[in-house]
């Protein structure tokens, strides 16, 4: 749900309202009960906090070798992948 910003035309009070897109816009100021106008805003972009949000984080060679160590690509002594039955 987006946060909308409003400004009172009578007293100039600026406030924000967290409401659904389908909700009716606020019509009166919570301070003076005057008419309000919804302000246009650029909004806030998506903010990622923490690590691990870069495209290259999982493309390192250490990640690939860790994946192989977990069993994805080991071969048995006979040259066939483990789990394959000899015919």
PDB file of N, CA, C and O in Angstrom:
ATOM      1  N   UNK A   1       0.843  -1.172   0.000  1.00  0.00           N
ATOM      2  CA  UNK A   1       0.000   0.000   0.000  1.00  0.00           C
ATOM      3  C   UNK A   1       0.895   1.244   0.000  1.00  0.00           C
ATOM      4  O   UNK A   1       1.876   1.316   0.740  1.00  0.00           O
ATOM      5  N   UNK A   2       0.551   2.188  -0.816  1.00  0.00           N
ATOM      6  CA  UNK A   2       1.360   3.408  -0.896  1.00  0.00           C
ATOM      7  C   UNK A   2       1.049   4.409   0.212  1.00  0.00           C
ATOM      8  O   UNK A   2       0.003   4.364   0.860  1.00  0.00           O
ATOM      9  N   UNK A   3       1.996   5.298   0.395  1.00  0.00           N
ATOM     10  CA  UNK A   3       1.824   6.409   1.322  1.00  0.00           C
ATOM     11  C   UNK A   3       1.575   7.661   0.504  1.00  0.00           C
ATOM     12  O   UNK A   3       2.387   8.021  -0.349  1.00  0.00           O
ATOM     13  N   UNK A   4       0.463   8.324   0.758  1.00  0.00           N
ATOM     14  CA  UNK A   4       0.113   9.539   0.029  1.00  0.00           C
ATOM     15  C   UNK A   4       0.419  10.755   0.896  1.00  0.00           C
ATOM     16  O   UNK A   4       0.296  10.705   2.120  1.00  0.00           O
ATOM     17  N   UNK A   5       0.815  11.836   0.254  1.00  0.00           N
ATOM     18  CA  UNK A   5       1.132  13.074   0.958  1.00  0.00           C
ATOM     19  C   UNK A   5       0.053  14.107   0.621  1.00  0.00           C
ATOM     20  O   UNK A   5      -0.315  14.286  -0.540  1.00  0.00           O
ATOM     21  N   UNK A   6      -0.433  14.769   1.644  1.00  0.00           N
ATOM     22  CA  UNK A   6      -1.489  15.769   1.489  1.00  0.00           C
ATOM     23  C   UNK A   6      -1.042  17.098   2.076  1.00  0.00           C
ATOM     24  O   UNK A   6      -0.194  17.139   2.968  1.00  0.00           O
ATOM     25  N   UNK A   7      -1.621  18.192   1.568  1.00  0.00           N
ATOM     26  CA  UNK A   7      -1.365  19.524   2.104  1.00  0.00           C
ATOM     27  C   UNK A   7      -2.699  20.253   2.245  1.00  0.00           C
ATOM     28  O   UNK A   7      -3.520  20.264   1.328  1.00  0.00           O
ATOM     29  N   UNK A   8      -2.891  20.857   3.406  1.00  0.00           N
ATOM     30  CA  UNK A   8      -4.109  21.614   3.659  1.00  0.00           C
ATOM     31  C   UNK A   8      -4.024  22.953   2.931  1.00  0.00           C
ATOM     32  O   UNK A   8      -3.006  23.642   2.987  1.00  0.00           O
ATOM     33  N   UNK A   9      -5.106  23.305   2.250  1.00  0.00           N
ATOM     34  CA  UNK A   9      -5.137  24.584   1.525  1.00  0.00           C
ATOM     35  C   UNK A   9      -5.397  25.762   2.456  1.00  0.00           C
ATOM     36  O   UNK A   9      -5.105  26.909   2.118  1.00  0.00           O
ATOM     37  N   UNK A  10      -5.946  25.470   3.624  1.00  0.00           N
ATOM     38  CA  UNK A  10      -6.290  26.533   4.559  1.00  0.00           C
ATOM     39  C   UNK A  10      -5.121  26.881   5.501  1.00  0.00           C
ATOM     40  O   UNK A  10      -4.734  28.044   5.609  1.00  0.00           O
ATOM     41  N   UNK A  11      -4.568  25.869   6.174  1.00  0.00           N
ATOM     42  CA  UNK A  11      -3.518  26.146   7.168  1.00  0.00           C
ATOM     43  C   UNK A  11      -2.112  25.757   6.703  1.00  0.00           C
ATOM     44  O   UNK A  11      -1.130  26.118   7.351  1.00  0.00           O
ATOM     45  N   UNK A  12      -2.004  25.028   5.589  1.00  0.00           N
ATOM     46  CA  UNK A  12      -0.701  24.646   5.062  1.00  0.00           C
ATOM     47  C   UNK A  12      -0.088  23.406   5.698  1.00  0.00           C
ATOM     48  O   UNK A  12       1.053  23.054   5.398  1.00  0.00           O
ATOM     49  N   UNK A  13      -0.826  22.753   6.561  1.00  0.00           N
ATOM     50  CA  UNK A  13      -0.338  21.540   7.231  1.00  0.00           C
ATOM     51  C   UNK A  13      -0.095  20.433   6.195  1.00  0.00           C
ATOM     52  O   UNK A  13      -0.970  20.120   5.387  1.00  0.00           O
ATOM     53  N   UNK A  14       1.094  19.855   6.233  1.00  0.00           N
ATOM     54  CA  UNK A  14       1.439  18.752   5.320  1.00  0.00           C
ATOM     55  C   UNK A  14       1.481  17.474   6.145  1.00  0.00           C
ATOM     56  O   UNK A  14       2.099  17.432   7.209  1.00  0.00           O
ATOM     57  N   UNK A  15       0.820  16.432   5.648  1.00  0.00           N
ATOM     58  CA  UNK A  15       0.799  15.158   6.358  1.00  0.00           C
ATOM     59  C   UNK A  15       0.762  14.014   5.365  1.00  0.00           C
ATOM     60  O   UNK A  15       0.436  14.198   4.193  1.00  0.00           O
ATOM     61  N   UNK A  16       1.102  12.824   5.852  1.00  0.00           N
ATOM     62  CA  UNK A  16       1.105  11.623   5.028  1.00  0.00           C
ATOM     63  C   UNK A  16       0.025  10.677   5.511  1.00  0.00           C
ATOM     64  O   UNK A  16      -0.323  10.660   6.692  1.00  0.00           O
ATOM     65  N   UNK A  17      -0.499   9.894   4.587  1.00  0.00           N
ATOM     66  CA  UNK A  17      -1.541   8.919   4.916  1.00  0.00           C
ATOM     67  C   UNK A  17      -1.216   7.615   4.195  1.00  0.00           C
ATOM     68  O   UNK A  17      -1.069   7.597   2.973  1.00  0.00           O
ATOM     69  N   UNK A  18      -1.105   6.532   4.947  1.00  0.00           N
ATOM     70  CA  UNK A  18      -0.844   5.205   4.407  1.00  0.00           C
ATOM     71  C   UNK A  18      -2.191   4.561   4.104  1.00  0.00           C
ATOM     72  O   UNK A  18      -2.929   4.190   5.017  1.00  0.00           O
ATOM     73  N   UNK A  19      -2.509   4.431   2.810  1.00  0.00           N
ATOM     74  CA  UNK A  19      -3.818   3.897   2.450  1.00  0.00           C
ATOM     75  C   UNK A  19      -3.751   3.104   1.150  1.00  0.00           C
ATOM     76  O   UNK A  19      -2.816   3.251   0.364  1.00  0.00           O
ATOM     77  N   UNK A  20      -4.750   2.269   0.942  1.00  0.00           N
ATOM     78  CA  UNK A  20      -4.822   1.440  -0.258  1.00  0.00           C
ATOM     79  C   UNK A  20      -5.038   2.309  -1.496  1.00  0.00           C
ATOM     80  O   UNK A  20      -5.549   3.425  -1.407  1.00  0.00           O
ATOM     81  N   UNK A  21      -4.645   1.783  -2.630  1.00  0.00           N
ATOM     82  CA  UNK A  21      -4.822   2.508  -3.896  1.00  0.00           C
ATOM     83  C   UNK A  21      -6.301   2.743  -4.175  1.00  0.00           C
ATOM     84  O   UNK A  21      -6.680   3.770  -4.738  1.00  0.00           O
ATOM     85  N   UNK A  22      -7.125   1.795  -3.782  1.00  0.00           N
ATOM     86  CA  UNK A  22      -8.566   1.889  -4.047  1.00  0.00           C
ATOM     87  C   UNK A  22      -9.309   2.738  -3.014  1.00  0.00           C
ATOM     88  O   UNK A  22     -10.494   3.018  -3.194  1.00  0.00           O
ATOM     89  N   UNK A  23      -8.638   3.152  -1.937  1.00  0.00           N
ATOM     90  CA  UNK A  23      -9.288   3.953  -0.895  1.00  0.00           C
ATOM     91  C   UNK A  23      -9.570   5.370  -1.405  1.00  0.00           C
ATOM     92  O   UNK A  23      -8.843   5.904  -2.242  1.00  0.00           O
ATOM     93  N   UNK A  24     -10.618   5.946  -0.891  1.00  0.00           N
ATOM     94  CA  UNK A  24     -10.971   7.324  -1.258  1.00  0.00           C
ATOM     95  C   UNK A  24      -9.932   8.287  -0.684  1.00  0.00           C
ATOM     96  O   UNK A  24      -9.452   8.084   0.431  1.00  0.00           O
ATOM     97  N   UNK A  25      -9.583   9.329  -1.434  1.00  0.00           N
ATOM     98  CA  UNK A  25      -8.595  10.280  -0.925  1.00  0.00           C
ATOM     99  C   UNK A  25      -9.124  11.059   0.282  1.00  0.00           C
ATOM    100  O   UNK A  25     -10.330  11.250   0.438  1.00  0.00           O
ATOM    101  N   UNK A  26      -8.199  11.499   1.125  1.00  0.00           N
ATOM    102  CA  UNK A  26      -8.566  12.305   2.290  1.00  0.00           C
ATOM    103  C   UNK A  26      -9.083  13.652   1.795  1.00  0.00           C
ATOM    104  O   UNK A  26      -8.529  14.222   0.855  1.00  0.00           O
ATOM    105  N   UNK A  27     -10.136  14.162   2.419  1.00  0.00           N
ATOM    106  CA  UNK A  27     -10.732  15.418   1.968  1.00  0.00           C
ATOM    107  C   UNK A  27     -10.567  16.557   2.965  1.00  0.00           C
ATOM    108  O   UNK A  27     -10.628  17.725   2.579  1.00  0.00           O
ATOM    109  N   UNK A  28     -10.358  16.235   4.251  1.00  0.00           N
ATOM    110  CA  UNK A  28     -10.261  17.291   5.258  1.00  0.00           C
ATOM    111  C   UNK A  28      -8.966  17.175   6.062  1.00  0.00           C
ATOM    112  O   UNK A  28      -8.439  16.084   6.276  1.00  0.00           O
ATOM    113  N   UNK A  29      -8.479  18.317   6.493  1.00  0.00           N
ATOM    114  CA  UNK A  29      -7.261  18.409   7.291  1.00  0.00           C
ATOM    115  C   UNK A  29      -7.541  17.911   8.709  1.00  0.00           C
ATOM    116  O   UNK A  29      -8.565  18.267   9.292  1.00  0.00           O
ATOM    117  N   UNK A  30      -6.645  17.093   9.272  1.00  0.00           N
ATOM    118  CA  UNK A  30      -6.877  16.624  10.639  1.00  0.00           C
ATOM    119  C   UNK A  30      -6.713  17.726  11.687  1.00  0.00           C
ATOM    120  O   UNK A  30      -7.175  17.563  12.817  1.00  0.00           O
ATOM    121  N   UNK A  31      -6.065  18.850  11.340  1.00  0.00           N
ATOM    122  CA  UNK A  31      -5.862  19.946  12.303  1.00  0.00           C
ATOM    123  C   UNK A  31      -6.994  20.959  12.280  1.00  0.00           C
ATOM    124  O   UNK A  31      -7.592  21.263  13.312  1.00  0.00           O
ATOM    125  N   UNK A  32      -7.287  21.484  11.074  1.00  0.00           N
ATOM    126  CA  UNK A  32      -8.256  22.595  11.011  1.00  0.00           C
ATOM    127  C   UNK A  32      -9.543  22.239  10.265  1.00  0.00           C
ATOM    128  O   UNK A  32     -10.446  23.069  10.162  1.00  0.00           O
ATOM    129  N   UNK A  33      -9.635  21.029   9.752  1.00  0.00           N
ATOM    130  CA  UNK A  33     -10.816  20.543   9.004  1.00  0.00           C
ATOM    131  C   UNK A  33     -11.008  21.270   7.672  1.00  0.00           C
ATOM    132  O   UNK A  33     -12.097  21.231   7.099  1.00  0.00           O
ATOM    133  N   UNK A  34      -9.954  21.934   7.175  1.00  0.00           N
ATOM    134  CA  UNK A  34     -10.021  22.586   5.870  1.00  0.00           C
ATOM    135  C   UNK A  34      -9.832  21.576   4.752  1.00  0.00           C
ATOM    136  O   UNK A  34      -9.528  20.410   5.003  1.00  0.00           O
ATOM    137  N   UNK A  35     -10.012  22.027   3.521  1.00  0.00           N
ATOM    138  CA  UNK A  35      -9.846  21.150   2.366  1.00  0.00           C
ATOM    139  C   UNK A  35      -8.366  20.866   2.131  1.00  0.00           C
ATOM    140  O   UNK A  35      -7.510  21.724   2.347  1.00  0.00           O
ATOM    141  N   UNK A  36      -8.081  19.629   1.678  1.00  0.00           N
ATOM    142  CA  UNK A  36      -6.696  19.252   1.401  1.00  0.00           C
ATOM    143  C   UNK A  36      -6.532  18.870  -0.064  1.00  0.00           C
ATOM    144  O   UNK A  36      -7.499  18.531  -0.746  1.00  0.00           O
ATOM    145  N   UNK A  37      -5.304  18.931  -0.528  1.00  0.00           N
ATOM    146  CA  UNK A  37      -4.962  18.514  -1.888  1.00  0.00           C
ATOM    147  C   UNK A  37      -3.877  17.445  -1.791  1.00  0.00           C
ATOM    148  O   UNK A  37      -2.946  17.559  -0.994  1.00  0.00           O
ATOM    149  N   UNK A  38      -4.009  16.413  -2.606  1.00  0.00           N
ATOM    150  CA  UNK A  38      -2.991  15.375  -2.631  1.00  0.00           C
ATOM    151  C   UNK A  38      -1.804  15.893  -3.419  1.00  0.00           C
ATOM    152  O   UNK A  38      -1.960  16.391  -4.534  1.00  0.00           O
ATOM    153  N   UNK A  39      -0.622  15.778  -2.843  1.00  0.00           N
ATOM    154  CA  UNK A  39       0.593  16.240  -3.502  1.00  0.00           C
ATOM    155  C   UNK A  39       1.174  15.139  -4.380  1.00  0.00           C
ATOM    156  O   UNK A  39       1.054  13.953  -4.072  1.00  0.00           O
ATOM    157  N   UNK A  40       1.793  15.539  -5.455  1.00  0.00           N
ATOM    158  CA  UNK A  40       2.491  14.587  -6.301  1.00  0.00           C
ATOM    159  C   UNK A  40       3.868  14.357  -5.717  1.00  0.00           C
ATOM    160  O   UNK A  40       4.570  15.305  -5.364  1.00  0.00           O
ATOM    161  N   UNK A  41       4.244  13.121  -5.617  1.00  0.00           N
ATOM    162  CA  UNK A  41       5.574  12.828  -5.091  1.00  0.00           C
ATOM    163  C   UNK A  41       6.208  11.736  -5.932  1.00  0.00           C
ATOM    164  O   UNK A  41       5.527  10.911  -6.542  1.00  0.00           O
ATOM    165  N   UNK A  42       7.518  11.757  -5.944  1.00  0.00           N
ATOM    166  CA  UNK A  42       8.270  10.744  -6.690  1.00  0.00           C
ATOM    167  C   UNK A  42       8.268   9.408  -5.986  1.00  0.00           C
ATOM    168  O   UNK A  42       8.609   8.380  -6.572  1.00  0.00           O
ATOM    169  N   UNK A  43       7.877   9.431  -4.710  1.00  0.00           N
ATOM    170  CA  UNK A  43       7.873   8.190  -3.952  1.00  0.00           C
ATOM    171  C   UNK A  43       9.285   7.752  -3.623  1.00  0.00           C
ATOM    172  O   UNK A  43      10.262   8.306  -4.127  1.00  0.00           O
ATOM    173  N   UNK A  44       9.370   6.786  -2.803  1.00  0.00           N
ATOM    174  CA  UNK A  44      10.674   6.242  -2.434  1.00  0.00           C
ATOM    175  C   UNK A  44      10.921   4.993  -3.263  1.00  0.00           C
ATOM    176  O   UNK A  44      10.014   4.195  -3.498  1.00  0.00           O
ATOM    177  N   UNK A  45      12.134   4.839  -3.691  1.00  0.00           N
ATOM    178  CA  UNK A  45      12.486   3.630  -4.422  1.00  0.00           C
ATOM    179  C   UNK A  45      12.582   2.456  -3.462  1.00  0.00           C
ATOM    180  O   UNK A  45      12.439   2.619  -2.250  1.00  0.00           O
ATOM    181  N   UNK A  46      12.817   1.317  -3.991  1.00  0.00           N
ATOM    182  CA  UNK A  46      12.978   0.128  -3.163  1.00  0.00           C
ATOM    183  C   UNK A  46      14.319   0.231  -2.455  1.00  0.00           C
ATOM    184  O   UNK A  46      15.340   0.517  -3.081  1.00  0.00           O
ATOM    185  N   UNK A  47      14.314   0.002  -1.181  1.00  0.00           N
ATOM    186  CA  UNK A  47      15.543   0.081  -0.394  1.00  0.00           C
ATOM    187  C   UNK A  47      15.871  -1.315   0.113  1.00  0.00           C
ATOM    188  O   UNK A  47      15.086  -1.921   0.843  1.00  0.00           O
ATOM    189  N   UNK A  48      17.035  -1.820  -0.279  1.00  0.00           N
ATOM    190  CA  UNK A  48      17.506  -3.109   0.198  1.00  0.00           C
ATOM    191  C   UNK A  48      18.532  -2.854   1.284  1.00  0.00           C
ATOM    192  O   UNK A  48      19.502  -2.128   1.063  1.00  0.00           O
ATOM    193  N   UNK A  49      18.335  -3.430   2.434  1.00  0.00           N
ATOM    194  CA  UNK A  49      19.298  -3.290   3.524  1.00  0.00           C
ATOM    195  C   UNK A  49      19.962  -4.638   3.742  1.00  0.00           C
ATOM    196  O   UNK A  49      19.307  -5.679   3.695  1.00  0.00           O
ATOM    197  N   UNK A  50      21.240  -4.611   3.977  1.00  0.00           N
ATOM    198  CA  UNK A  50      21.979  -5.846   4.206  1.00  0.00           C
ATOM    199  C   UNK A  50      22.849  -6.182   3.020  1.00  0.00           C
ATOM    200  O   UNK A  50      23.005  -5.383   2.097  1.00  0.00           O
ATOM    201  N   UNK A  51      23.411  -7.363   3.054  1.00  0.00           N
ATOM    202  CA  UNK A  51      24.302  -7.776   1.965  1.00  0.00           C
ATOM    203  C   UNK A  51      23.612  -8.814   1.099  1.00  0.00           C
ATOM    204  O   UNK A  51      22.589  -9.379   1.484  1.00  0.00           O
ATOM    205  N   UNK A  52      24.175  -9.055  -0.058  1.00  0.00           N
ATOM    206  CA  UNK A  52      23.655 -10.108  -0.915  1.00  0.00           C
ATOM    207  C   UNK A  52      22.703  -9.645  -1.986  1.00  0.00           C
ATOM    208  O   UNK A  52      21.966 -10.464  -2.536  1.00  0.00           O
ATOM    209  N   UNK A  53      22.687  -8.365  -2.307  1.00  0.00           N
ATOM    210  CA  UNK A  53      21.748  -7.871  -3.293  1.00  0.00           C
ATOM    211  C   UNK A  53      22.415  -7.481  -4.610  1.00  0.00           C
ATOM    212  O   UNK A  53      21.787  -6.868  -5.473  1.00  0.00           O
ATOM    213  N   UNK A  54      23.689  -7.839  -4.758  1.00  0.00           N
ATOM    214  CA  UNK A  54      24.376  -7.523  -5.997  1.00  0.00           C
ATOM    215  C   UNK A  54      24.275  -8.697  -6.959  1.00  0.00           C
ATOM    216  O   UNK A  54      24.259  -9.851  -6.531  1.00  0.00           O
ATOM    217  N   UNK A  55      24.207  -8.419  -8.218  1.00  0.00           N
ATOM    218  CA  UNK A  55      24.056  -9.456  -9.236  1.00  0.00           C
ATOM    219  C   UNK A  55      25.240 -10.410  -9.230  1.00  0.00           C
ATOM    220  O   UNK A  55      25.076 -11.595  -9.524  1.00  0.00           O
ATOM    221  N   UNK A  56      26.410  -9.925  -8.908  1.00  0.00           N
ATOM    222  CA  UNK A  56      27.609 -10.754  -8.972  1.00  0.00           C
ATOM    223  C   UNK A  56      27.871 -11.549  -7.705  1.00  0.00           C
ATOM    224  O   UNK A  56      28.832 -12.318  -7.670  1.00  0.00           O
ATOM    225  N   UNK A  57      27.072 -11.402  -6.676  1.00  0.00           N
ATOM    226  CA  UNK A  57      27.345 -12.096  -5.420  1.00  0.00           C
ATOM    227  C   UNK A  57      27.404 -13.609  -5.560  1.00  0.00           C
ATOM    228  O   UNK A  57      28.206 -14.245  -4.875  1.00  0.00           O
ATOM    229  N   UNK A  58      26.608 -14.197  -6.399  1.00  0.00           N
ATOM    230  CA  UNK A  58      26.547 -15.643  -6.493  1.00  0.00           C
ATOM    231  C   UNK A  58      27.221 -16.180  -7.748  1.00  0.00           C
ATOM    232  O   UNK A  58      27.020 -17.341  -8.105  1.00  0.00           O
ATOM    233  N   UNK A  59      28.009 -15.364  -8.416  1.00  0.00           N
ATOM    234  CA  UNK A  59      28.693 -15.805  -9.622  1.00  0.00           C
ATOM    235  C   UNK A  59      30.186 -15.969  -9.382  1.00  0.00           C
ATOM    236  O   UNK A  59      30.963 -16.025 -10.335  1.00  0.00           O
ATOM    237  N   UNK A  60      30.591 -16.047  -8.142  1.00  0.00           N
ATOM    238  CA  UNK A  60      31.989 -16.200  -7.793  1.00  0.00           C
ATOM    239  C   UNK A  60      32.400 -17.651  -7.956  1.00  0.00           C
ATOM    240  O   UNK A  60      31.564 -18.551  -7.879  1.00  0.00           O
ATOM    241  N   UNK A  61      33.666 -17.878  -8.176  1.00  0.00           N
ATOM    242  CA  UNK A  61      34.155 -19.251  -8.318  1.00  0.00           C
ATOM    243  C   UNK A  61      33.991 -20.024  -7.022  1.00  0.00           C
ATOM    244  O   UNK A  61      33.794 -21.238  -7.057  1.00  0.00           O
ATOM    245  N   UNK A  62      34.066 -19.360  -5.890  1.00  0.00           N
ATOM    246  CA  UNK A  62      33.880 -20.035  -4.607  1.00  0.00           C
ATOM    247  C   UNK A  62      32.475 -20.633  -4.522  1.00  0.00           C
ATOM    248  O   UNK A  62      32.294 -21.719  -3.970  1.00  0.00           O
ATOM    249  N   UNK A  63      31.496 -19.939  -5.058  1.00  0.00           N
ATOM    250  CA  UNK A  63      30.123 -20.444  -5.045  1.00  0.00           C
ATOM    251  C   UNK A  63      30.002 -21.684  -5.919  1.00  0.00           C
ATOM    252  O   UNK A  63      29.356 -22.656  -5.528  1.00  0.00           O
ATOM    253  N   UNK A  64      30.613 -21.662  -7.091  1.00  0.00           N
ATOM    254  CA  UNK A  64      30.556 -22.804  -7.993  1.00  0.00           C
ATOM    255  C   UNK A  64      31.243 -24.012  -7.369  1.00  0.00           C
ATOM    256  O   UNK A  64      30.723 -25.125  -7.456  1.00  0.00           O
ATOM    257  N   UNK A  65      32.403 -23.817  -6.741  1.00  0.00           N
ATOM    258  CA  UNK A  65      33.099 -24.943  -6.131  1.00  0.00           C
ATOM    259  C   UNK A  65      32.324 -25.472  -4.931  1.00  0.00           C
ATOM    260  O   UNK A  65      32.341 -26.675  -4.671  1.00  0.00           O
ATOM    261  N   UNK A  66      31.642 -24.593  -4.195  1.00  0.00           N
ATOM    262  CA  UNK A  66      30.817 -25.038  -3.075  1.00  0.00           C
ATOM    263  C   UNK A  66      29.659 -25.893  -3.583  1.00  0.00           C
ATOM    264  O   UNK A  66      29.285 -26.878  -2.945  1.00  0.00           O
ATOM    265  N   UNK A  67      29.106 -25.528  -4.700  1.00  0.00           N
ATOM    266  CA  UNK A  67      27.996 -26.274  -5.288  1.00  0.00           C
ATOM    267  C   UNK A  67      28.455 -27.678  -5.691  1.00  0.00           C
ATOM    268  O   UNK A  67      27.731 -28.652  -5.490  1.00  0.00           O
ATOM    269  N   UNK A  68      29.657 -27.775  -6.258  1.00  0.00           N
ATOM    270  CA  UNK A  68      30.190 -29.082  -6.644  1.00  0.00           C
ATOM    271  C   UNK A  68      30.483 -29.930  -5.414  1.00  0.00           C
ATOM    272  O   UNK A  68      30.257 -31.140  -5.429  1.00  0.00           O
ATOM    273  N   UNK A  69      30.982 -29.308  -4.350  1.00  0.00           N
ATOM    274  CA  UNK A  69      31.285 -30.043  -3.127  1.00  0.00           C
ATOM    275  C   UNK A  69      30.026 -30.621  -2.505  1.00  0.00           C
ATOM    276  O   UNK A  69      30.091 -31.622  -1.791  1.00  0.00           O
ATOM    277  N   UNK A  70      28.899 -30.012  -2.765  1.00  0.00           N
ATOM    278  CA  UNK A  70      27.638 -30.471  -2.194  1.00  0.00           C
ATOM    279  C   UNK A  70      27.075 -31.679  -2.937  1.00  0.00           C
ATOM    280  O   UNK A  70      26.016 -32.185  -2.565  1.00  0.00           O
ATOM    281  N   UNK A  71      27.757 -32.150  -3.975  1.00  0.00           N
ATOM    282  CA  UNK A  71      27.307 -33.355  -4.664  1.00  0.00           C
ATOM    283  C   UNK A  71      26.844 -33.127  -6.080  1.00  0.00           C
ATOM    284  O   UNK A  71      26.395 -34.077  -6.720  1.00  0.00           O
ATOM    285  N   UNK A  72      26.924 -31.969  -6.585  1.00  0.00           N
ATOM    286  CA  UNK A  72      26.453 -31.707  -7.940  1.00  0.00           C
ATOM    287  C   UNK A  72      27.582 -31.774  -8.946  1.00  0.00           C
ATOM    288  O   UNK A  72      28.023 -30.731  -9.427  1.00  0.00           O
ATOM    289  N   UNK A  73      28.067 -32.960  -9.285  1.00  0.00           N
ATOM    290  CA  UNK A  73      29.094 -33.053 -10.310  1.00  0.00           C
ATOM    291  C   UNK A  73      30.250 -33.960  -9.943  1.00  0.00           C
ATOM    292  O   UNK A  73      31.229 -34.018 -10.687  1.00  0.00           O
ATOM    293  N   UNK A  74      30.181 -34.670  -8.827  1.00  0.00           N
ATOM    294  CA  UNK A  74      31.241 -35.599  -8.464  1.00  0.00           C
ATOM    295  C   UNK A  74      31.157 -36.816  -9.358  1.00  0.00           C
ATOM    296  O   UNK A  74      30.070 -37.238  -9.751  1.00  0.00           O
ATOM    297  N   UNK A  75      32.288 -37.367  -9.671  1.00  0.00           N
ATOM    298  CA  UNK A  75      32.312 -38.583 -10.474  1.00  0.00           C
ATOM    299  C   UNK A  75      32.955 -39.698  -9.669  1.00  0.00           C
ATOM    300  O   UNK A  75      33.862 -39.456  -8.873  1.00  0.00           O
ATOM    301  N   UNK A  76      32.491 -40.893  -9.875  1.00  0.00           N
ATOM    302  CA  UNK A  76      33.062 -42.061  -9.213  1.00  0.00           C
ATOM    303  C   UNK A  76      34.365 -42.436  -9.905  1.00  0.00           C
ATOM    304  O   UNK A  76      34.709 -41.868 -10.941  1.00  0.00           O
ATOM    305  N   UNK A  77      35.085 -43.389  -9.334  1.00  0.00           N
ATOM    306  CA  UNK A  77      36.387 -43.790  -9.852  1.00  0.00           C
ATOM    307  C   UNK A  77      36.274 -44.366 -11.263  1.00  0.00           C
ATOM    308  O   UNK A  77      37.236 -44.272 -12.025  1.00  0.00           O
ATOM    309  N   UNK A  78      35.166 -44.944 -11.632  1.00  0.00           N
ATOM    310  CA  UNK A  78      34.991 -45.552 -12.943  1.00  0.00           C
ATOM    311  C   UNK A  78      34.674 -44.535 -14.035  1.00  0.00           C
ATOM    312  O   UNK A  78      34.498 -44.933 -15.186  1.00  0.00           O
ATOM    313  N   UNK A  79      34.596 -43.269 -13.734  1.00  0.00           N
ATOM    314  CA  UNK A  79      34.349 -42.239 -14.723  1.00  0.00           C
ATOM    315  C   UNK A  79      32.874 -41.906 -14.880  1.00  0.00           C
ATOM    316  O   UNK A  79      32.536 -40.955 -15.585  1.00  0.00           O
ATOM    317  N   UNK A  80      31.996 -42.654 -14.249  1.00  0.00           N
ATOM    318  CA  UNK A  80      30.566 -42.357 -14.328  1.00  0.00           C
ATOM    319  C   UNK A  80      30.161 -41.594 -13.080  1.00  0.00           C
ATOM    320  O   UNK A  80      30.773 -41.740 -12.022  1.00  0.00           O
ATOM    321  N   UNK A  81      29.148 -40.799 -13.209  1.00  0.00           N
ATOM    322  CA  UNK A  81      28.661 -40.031 -12.070  1.00  0.00           C
ATOM    323  C   UNK A  81      28.110 -40.968 -11.018  1.00  0.00           C
ATOM    324  O   UNK A  81      27.530 -41.999 -11.359  1.00  0.00           O
ATOM    325  N   UNK A  82      28.277 -40.639  -9.754  1.00  0.00           N
ATOM    326  CA  UNK A  82      27.761 -41.456  -8.670  1.00  0.00           C
ATOM    327  C   UNK A  82      26.263 -41.607  -8.810  1.00  0.00           C
ATOM    328  O   UNK A  82      25.574 -40.662  -9.193  1.00  0.00           O
ATOM    329  N   UNK A  83      25.760 -42.771  -8.509  1.00  0.00           N
ATOM    330  CA  UNK A  83      24.334 -42.983  -8.578  1.00  0.00           C
ATOM    331  C   UNK A  83      23.922 -43.643  -9.888  1.00  0.00           C
ATOM    332  O   UNK A  83      22.798 -44.133  -9.998  1.00  0.00           O
ATOM    333  N   UNK A  84      24.821 -43.667 -10.901  1.00  0.00           N
ATOM    334  CA  UNK A  84      24.489 -44.341 -12.159  1.00  0.00           C
ATOM    335  C   UNK A  84      24.872 -45.807 -12.022  1.00  0.00           C
ATOM    336  O   UNK A  84      25.956 -46.122 -11.532  1.00  0.00           O
ATOM    337  N   UNK A  85      24.022 -46.672 -12.437  1.00  0.00           N
ATOM    338  CA  UNK A  85      24.289 -48.101 -12.372  1.00  0.00           C
ATOM    339  C   UNK A  85      25.122 -48.519 -13.589  1.00  0.00           C
ATOM    340  O   UNK A  85      24.922 -48.028 -14.700  1.00  0.00           O
ATOM    341  N   UNK A  86      26.055 -49.434 -13.348  1.00  0.00           N
ATOM    342  CA  UNK A  86      26.872 -49.956 -14.465  1.00  0.00           C
ATOM    343  C   UNK A  86      26.019 -50.922 -15.265  1.00  0.00           C
ATOM    344  O   UNK A  86      25.279 -51.721 -14.692  1.00  0.00           O
ATOM    345  N   UNK A  87      26.117 -50.855 -16.572  1.00  0.00           N
ATOM    346  CA  UNK A  87      25.296 -51.723 -17.425  1.00  0.00           C
ATOM    347  C   UNK A  87      26.100 -52.885 -17.928  1.00  0.00           C
ATOM    348  O   UNK A  87      25.579 -53.726 -18.662  1.00  0.00           O
TER     349      UNK A  87
END
